[in-house]
Amino acid sequence: GAVVSQHPSRVICKSGTSVKIECRSLDFQATTMFWYRQFPKKSLMLMATSNEGSKATYEQGVEKDKFLINHASLTLSTLTVTSAHPEDSSFYICSAEVNTEAFFGQGTRLTVV
Amino acid sequence: DQQVKQNSPSLSVQEGRISILNCDYTNSMFDYFLWYKKYPAEGPTFLISISSIKDKNEDGRFTVFLNKSAKHLSLHIVPSQPGDSAVYFCAAKSTGGSQGNLIFGKGTKLSVKP
């Protein structure tokens, strides 16, 4: 199946700093990518839909100025958590779809200290 | 309002027996359903899917059943193996119109005991 690579797999940062997470489609082009966040004991929650060459579409309750999404090419979408706080600590996952099947990145464990 | 519900947060099964994971949905626009398996600190991996035009799809030890009138689907794993121990997410989407995003259930943690 298609491969989605997400980097880094884990990152620890200080409160107030920014962290960038990359999501790449390795063997296909993705005009749309999705960013999810997993809360403890809860489901994967869609944060935003990343559209190549245009602005991302954010879900209700997700701060677009805090979670900056850039989809500059057909194979790369980035999520930048700006001015990170401990409550932003979570597991972030990206995905891209081929036909109707979603392929997920490996996920990024973000810990803000 | 949860559109996809997995009411059992956990399930324990003996190795060799059948595991049945259940999922209910409320949105009648959903017409494509998927099951994902997830290990801790990893992204979900696709297991099996079913379109609303079918009521059963089988792939090896995994079978998904869809009951549209009841808005219910289930994943059967038989025989269950210890390596199947993971969290299983049910997901649904509407394929009509523009590319839709997946709506996930909260997951069911399956433990298969040797």
Contacts between the chains, C-beta under 8 A, distances in Angstrom:
chain1	res1	chain2	res2	distance
A	1	B	46	7.2
A	4	B	43	7.8
A	6	B	43	7.0
A	9	B	41	7.8
A	10	B	41	7.7
A	32	B	99	5.5
A	34	B	101	5.6
A	34	B	102	7.5
A	36	B	104	8.0
A	41	B	9	7.7
A	41	B	106	7.8
A	42	B	106	6.0
A	43	B	4	8.0
A	43	B	89	7.1
A	43	B	104	4.6
A	43	B	105	6.1
A	43	B	106	4.4
A	43	B	107	6.3
A	44	B	44	7.3
A	44	B	89	6.8
A	44	B	104	4.6
A	45	B	104	7.9
A	46	B	101	5.3
A	46	B	102	7.5
A	46	B	103	7.8
A	49	B	101	6.2
A	91	B	41	7.1
A	93	B	43	5.1
A	93	B	44	7.3
A	95	B	43	7.8
A	95	B	102	7.7
A	97	B	99	6.4
A	100	B	32	5.5
A	100	B	49	7.4
A	100	B	93	7.4
A	100	B	95	5.8
A	101	B	34	7.5
A	101	B	46	6.1
A	101	B	49	6.8
A	102	B	34	7.3
A	102	B	46	7.1
A	102	B	91	7.7
A	102	B	102	5.7
A	103	B	46	7.2
A	104	B	36	7.8
A	104	B	43	3.7
A	104	B	44	5.1
A	104	B	45	7.3
A	105	B	43	5.3
A	106	B	42	6.1
A	106	B	43	5.0
A	107	B	41	6.6
A	107	B	42	6.0
A	107	B	43	4.5
A	109	B	41	5.9
